[in-house]
Every structure is written in structure tokens, then in C-alpha cells.
Amino acid sequence: MTRRVLVTRPEPGASQTEKRLRGMGFLPLMLPLSETRALPVVSVPEMFDAVAVTSANAIRHASQALLERLAGSRCYVVGQKTAAAARKAGFADVVTGPGDAEALADAIVSAEKCGAAILYLCGRVRLPAFEKSLRAAGIDVRPVETYNTTEISYESKVARRMLGEQPIDAVLLYSARAAEALAGLASRSELASLFKGAALYCLSPRVASALVSSDGEQIHVAAEPNEDTLLLLLERTR
């Protein structure tokens, strides 16, 4: 029987994941639990030494005028996906990290002198570790928020209509916020039967930590925080 896999990430990534899952022989179900929206950027620091990006969304939601202004700067990015987005946006000098924000911070500290100013394209909702690591090393981080992430709420009858009547075999979780939202959905009496026994595939330990009340035997964590590794894990445990 074809495994039913729930995709919880926001668009446009959700549709890309859906296509990949179909190619792998899974039956994807779409229920994004969050969405990203552009924020107006009122002011940008005039002076900085380099740009840093830990999410491709920060580039995708940035205005063309802002990107054109920054494109001549060196751009430190968290991983390959963000690197591709940066190059597409016009950045020529792109330094790609290993896929983890804290590891990217270490790379910046090693490459830049103490006191360097880093313009950080980011979301309003973000973890503090990247900025803390840079500041602790004497790097001046200047955040520029280009987007916000908000939760999408569903009435139970709407969610049931989108998910169908058959139990879900696996759920892909890309953020701690999505994991928390999923826990809320699965706890509803009208939806609980759909999620009972579902395996939960998490992009990182941070995502998995939001599922502490779940059955640990059903939680799988990708070895690296990227979708290729996550889907490989799904394939190996099918």
C-alpha cells in the first residue's frame, strides 16, 4: 500500500516537496501549518562588511531594490539551498556553510575580523543562537527582517476534508512551530485517529524537541538539517 505522507511546510516549498514525494512513490497530503509573508524594510544600515542569510525565505521576501543594493557584498549562507537563492538574486561572492546556523556563525567568526559588521537578512521569528554566537565573538550583527512566519489554523472539519479518512503513515516536520501545531491538531478528538501510529520525521533535533510528549519510537530525526537527508531517511524507513 502506498504510504500517505503529510507535508506541513509552507509554500512554495510544500509544492516542491509534494512533487518529490510523488516521484519517490509516496502519496503526499498537503496541510501547511505556517505561512511566510514579506515585511516592509524601512531602513538598512549604510555600512557593513558582509551579508549573512540563514533561510532562503529571507532572500525570497526581500525587495528587488534591497537585493540590488546588497548584491555586490560577500554573502554567507547557511547551506546549498540558500546559496542557490543568493546567486539567483544576484550575489556573486557566496560563501556556503554546512547547513547549520551555528556552524555558519563559526565560519564567519573564522573569516571576519573582530568588530566586523554583518548585515543579517532574517525573519522576525528566529532562534537567537546565530546572533548570540557572533556577538560573543565580537562581531557586530545588524538584523534586517524581511519576512514573518505565522501559524495557519484549521477547523477540524476543514482539516479532515483535506486529509481524508485514511490514517496518515508519516508526517514531515520542518520547524518547531509546525511540530507544536501538529501536536495541537493530533490532540483533537475529531482528528486523533488520523495521526495514531504516524511516524514523525523531523528536520533537526530542535524540531524533535517540540514533540517531547509523543512516542519516542515514532520520531525520526534527519542526520543533517536539509530536505535531501530528511527524504532519504523517509525512504530508508518506508
C-alpha positions as CSV (number, residue, x, y, z in Angstrom):
1,M,0.0,0.0,0.0
2,T,1.3,3.5,-0.9
3,R,2.3,5.4,2.2
4,R,0.4,8.6,2.9
5,V,2.9,11.3,3.8
6,L,1.7,14.7,5.3
7,V,3.6,17.8,4.2
8,T,3.4,20.6,6.8
9,R,5.9,23.1,5.4
10,P,4.7,26.5,3.9
11,E,4.5,27.3,0.2
12,P,6.3,27.4,-2.2
13,G,8.4,24.7,-0.7
14,A,5.4,22.5,0.1
15,S,4.5,22.0,-3.6
16,Q,8.2,21.2,-4.4
17,T,8.2,18.6,-1.7
18,E,4.9,17.2,-3.0
19,K,6.4,16.6,-6.4
20,R,9.5,14.9,-4.9
21,L,7.3,12.6,-2.8
22,R,5.2,11.5,-5.8
23,G,8.4,10.8,-7.7
24,M,9.5,8.5,-4.8
25,G,6.3,6.6,-4.9
26,F,4.6,8.2,-1.9
27,L,1.1,9.7,-1.7
28,P,1.6,13.3,-0.4
29,L,-1.0,15.1,1.6
30,M,-0.8,18.9,1.8
31,L,-1.6,20.7,5.1
32,P,0.8,23.7,5.5
33,L,0.9,24.6,9.2
34,S,2.5,28.0,8.7
35,E,3.0,30.7,6.1
36,T,5.6,33.4,5.4
37,R,4.8,37.0,4.4
38,A,7.1,39.8,3.4
39,L,7.8,42.6,5.8
40,P,8.4,46.2,4.8
41,V,12.1,47.1,5.3
42,V,12.1,50.7,6.5
43,S,15.8,51.2,6.9
44,V,19.1,49.4,6.2
45,P,22.5,50.1,7.8
46,E,24.7,52.1,5.5
47,M,28.0,50.4,6.5
48,F,28.6,46.7,6.8
49,D,31.3,44.2,5.8
50,A,29.3,41.3,4.6
51,V,25.8,39.8,4.4
52,A,24.6,36.7,6.2
53,V,21.4,34.6,5.5
54,T,20.2,31.5,7.4
55,S,17.0,31.0,5.4
56,A,16.2,31.2,1.7
57,N,12.9,32.9,2.7
58,A,14.9,36.0,3.8
59,I,16.0,36.4,0.2
60,R,12.8,35.4,-1.4
61,H,10.8,38.0,0.5
62,A,13.4,40.8,0.1
63,S,12.6,43.6,-2.3
64,Q,14.4,43.8,-5.6
65,A,15.8,47.2,-4.6
66,L,17.3,45.8,-1.4
67,L,18.9,42.8,-3.2
68,E,20.4,45.0,-5.9
69,R,21.9,47.2,-3.2
70,L,23.4,44.2,-1.4
71,A,24.4,42.0,-4.3
72,G,28.0,43.4,-4.5
73,S,28.8,42.2,-1.0
74,R,30.1,38.9,0.2
75,C,27.2,36.7,1.3
76,Y,27.5,34.0,3.9
77,V,24.7,31.5,3.6
78,V,23.6,28.5,5.7
79,G,23.6,25.8,3.0
80,Q,23.2,24.8,-0.6
81,K,19.5,25.8,-1.0
82,T,20.1,29.3,0.4
83,A,23.3,29.6,-1.7
84,A,21.2,28.9,-4.9
85,A,18.7,31.6,-3.8
86,A,21.5,34.1,-3.2
87,R,23.1,33.5,-6.6
88,K,19.8,33.8,-8.3
89,A,19.2,37.1,-6.5
90,G,22.5,38.5,-7.9
91,F,25.1,37.7,-5.2
92,A,28.4,36.8,-6.9
93,D,30.6,36.2,-3.8
94,V,28.7,33.5,-1.9
95,V,30.2,31.5,1.0
96,T,28.2,28.4,1.7
97,G,28.0,26.9,5.2
98,P,27.4,23.3,6.2
99,G,23.6,23.7,6.7
100,D,23.5,24.7,10.3
101,A,23.2,28.3,11.5
102,E,25.5,27.9,14.5
103,A,28.2,26.3,12.3
104,L,27.8,29.2,9.8
105,A,28.4,31.6,12.7
106,D,31.6,29.8,13.5
107,A,32.7,30.1,9.8
108,I,32.0,33.8,9.9
109,V,34.0,34.3,13.1
110,S,36.9,32.5,11.5
111,A,36.8,34.5,8.3
112,E,36.0,38.0,9.5
113,K,38.0,40.2,11.9
114,C,36.7,41.1,15.3
115,G,34.5,44.2,15.1
116,A,33.3,43.4,11.6
117,A,29.7,44.4,10.8
118,I,27.4,41.7,9.4
119,L,24.1,42.6,7.9
120,Y,21.8,39.7,8.7
121,L,18.8,39.1,6.4
122,C,16.3,37.2,8.5
123,G,12.8,36.5,9.6
124,R,11.0,38.1,12.6
125,V,10.6,34.7,14.1
126,R,14.0,33.1,14.5
127,L,16.3,31.4,17.0
128,P,18.8,33.6,18.9
129,A,21.8,31.2,18.7
130,F,23.3,32.6,15.5
131,E,23.3,36.2,16.6
132,K,24.5,35.3,20.1
133,S,27.4,33.3,18.7
134,L,28.6,36.2,16.5
135,R,28.2,38.9,19.2
136,A,30.1,36.8,21.7
137,A,33.0,36.7,19.3
138,G,32.9,40.5,18.8
139,I,31.0,40.5,15.5
140,D,28.5,43.4,15.1
141,V,25.3,41.8,13.8
142,R,22.7,44.1,12.3
143,P,19.4,42.2,11.6
144,V,17.2,43.3,8.7
145,E,13.8,41.4,9.0
146,T,12.4,40.8,5.5
147,Y,9.6,38.3,6.4
148,N,7.4,36.9,9.2
149,T,6.2,33.4,9.8
150,T,2.7,32.9,11.2
151,E,0.7,29.8,12.1
152,I,-2.2,28.6,9.9
153,S,-5.2,27.4,11.9
154,Y,-7.7,24.9,10.6
155,E,-11.1,24.0,11.8
156,S,-11.3,20.2,12.4
157,K,-13.8,19.6,9.6
158,V,-11.6,21.5,7.1
159,A,-8.5,19.6,8.2
160,R,-10.5,16.3,7.9
161,R,-11.6,17.1,4.4
162,M,-8.1,17.9,3.3
163,L,-6.6,14.8,4.9
164,G,-9.2,12.3,4.0
165,E,-10.4,9.3,6.1
166,Q,-7.4,7.0,6.0
167,P,-4.7,7.1,8.7
168,I,-1.6,9.1,7.9
169,D,1.6,7.0,7.7
170,A,4.2,9.7,8.1
171,V,4.5,13.4,8.8
172,L,7.3,15.7,7.6
173,L,8.1,18.5,10.1
174,Y,10.4,21.3,9.2
175,S,10.1,23.6,12.2
176,A,9.4,23.5,15.9
177,R,6.4,25.8,15.4
178,A,5.0,23.2,12.9
179,A,5.7,20.4,15.4
180,E,3.7,22.3,18.1
181,A,0.9,23.0,15.7
182,L,0.8,19.3,14.7
183,A,0.6,18.2,18.3
184,G,-2.4,20.5,18.7
185,L,-4.2,19.0,15.7
186,A,-3.5,15.4,16.7
187,S,-4.9,16.0,20.1
188,R,-8.3,16.9,18.8
189,S,-10.8,14.0,19.2
190,E,-12.1,14.5,15.7
191,L,-8.6,14.1,14.2
192,A,-6.8,11.8,16.6
193,S,-7.5,8.6,14.7
194,L,-5.8,10.0,11.5
195,F,-2.5,10.6,13.4
196,K,-2.4,7.5,15.6
197,G,0.7,5.5,14.7
198,A,2.0,8.1,12.3
199,A,5.8,8.3,12.1
200,L,7.2,11.8,12.6
201,Y,10.2,12.9,10.5
202,C,11.9,16.0,11.9
203,L,14.4,18.2,10.1
204,S,16.5,18.7,13.2
205,P,16.8,17.9,16.9
206,R,15.3,21.3,17.6
207,V,12.1,20.3,15.7
208,A,12.0,16.9,17.5
209,S,12.3,18.6,20.9
210,A,8.9,20.1,20.4
211,L,7.5,16.6,20.3
212,V,8.5,15.5,23.8
213,S,5.0,14.3,24.6
214,S,5.0,12.0,21.6
215,D,6.0,8.3,21.4
216,G,9.8,8.5,21.0
217,E,9.8,5.3,18.9
218,Q,7.8,7.2,16.2
219,I,10.2,10.2,16.0
220,H,12.9,10.2,13.3
221,V,15.5,13.0,13.0
222,A,17.5,13.8,9.9
223,A,21.2,13.4,10.3
224,E,21.7,16.8,8.6
225,P,19.1,19.7,8.6
226,N,18.2,19.6,4.9
227,E,15.3,18.1,2.9
228,D,17.5,15.7,0.9
229,T,18.6,14.0,4.1
230,L,15.1,14.1,5.5
231,L,13.6,12.4,2.5
232,L,16.4,9.8,2.4
233,L,15.5,8.9,6.0
234,L,11.9,8.6,4.9
235,E,12.9,6.3,2.0
236,R,15.1,4.1,4.2
237,T,12.4,3.6,6.8
238,R,9.4,3.0,4.5
